[in-house]
Amino acid sequence: MAAILHGELTLANIPALLPQADTLLASLPVDLGEVSRADSAGLSFLLELTRRARARGLELNIHNAPPQVLDLARFFGLDPVLRFTDTAQ
């Protein structure tokens, strides 16, 4: 069952999500279909999840990423690092 993230992935709420990172990894993939807004802090959170997953020998698939997340990843050159699947384009 996928870990579904809701609402905003922004600097305002990433500090509250970070302690949940290991729990999210237990429910791969991560689904962003209900994310309404994201900023660079949200992108950093996805990078941290990816780093933790790889340290455990796992691949983090990110499903249903909204266009804003995809655009940020492309802008920062991170689309090759983050594994987006089933995007909401």
N, C-alpha and C positions, 0 to 999 in steps of 0.2 A: 504494500500500500504506500502511495506517495506521501511525502511530507508537503502539505499545502501551506504556502505562505499567503497571508492576507494583508490588505491595506497598503501602507507605505513602507518602502525599504529606503529610509532616509536617515540622515545623521541624528534626527530626533529620536528614532526608535531602534536603531541598530544596537546600542548598548544593552537594551533589554533582550534582544534576540541572541546576542553572542553567547550567553550562558546556555542557550538551548541548542547550540551547534552540534554537539555530540548526539543529542537525542534526535535531531533532524537526520543525521547520517544513518541512524538505525532504520529509517523509513525511506530509503532511496527509491525512486528519484525525487527531486525537489520540483514541485509544481508552482509556477508563478502566475497561473491563470487568474488569480484573484488579487494580484498586486495592482494597485491603482496609480502608484507613483514611485519613482526611484531616483536616487542621485548617486554620486560617486561613492558614498559610504555604503550604499546598497550593493554596488558592484564590488567593493572591497569585501563585503560580507560573503558574496558568492565566491570570490577568490579564496577566502579563508576556508569555506566549506570544501572547496576543491582541494586545497592543500591538505586538509585533515583527512579527506577521503583517500587521497593518493598515499598518504603516510600509512594508511591501513590496507593498502593494496586494492582499493576500490576506485571505480570511475564514477564521478558525479555527473549524472545526466540532469539537465535543467529543462523541464518541460514548460510549454505554454508561456514563454517569456514575452512580455508585452514589447511593442516596438520601441518604447523609450529605453528599455534595458538593452535591447539589441543595438540601438543607435549608440548608447554610451560605450558598450563593449567595442564596437567598431571604431569609435572616435579615439579610444585609448589603446587600440591595437590588441585588445584582449579576446577578440572573438576566436582566435585559434587556440587559446588557452582554456576558455570556458566551453563546455560541451552542451550546446543548445540543441534540443530536439523538439519536435512537435511545437514549433513556435506559433504564436498567435498573430502572425503577420496578416 
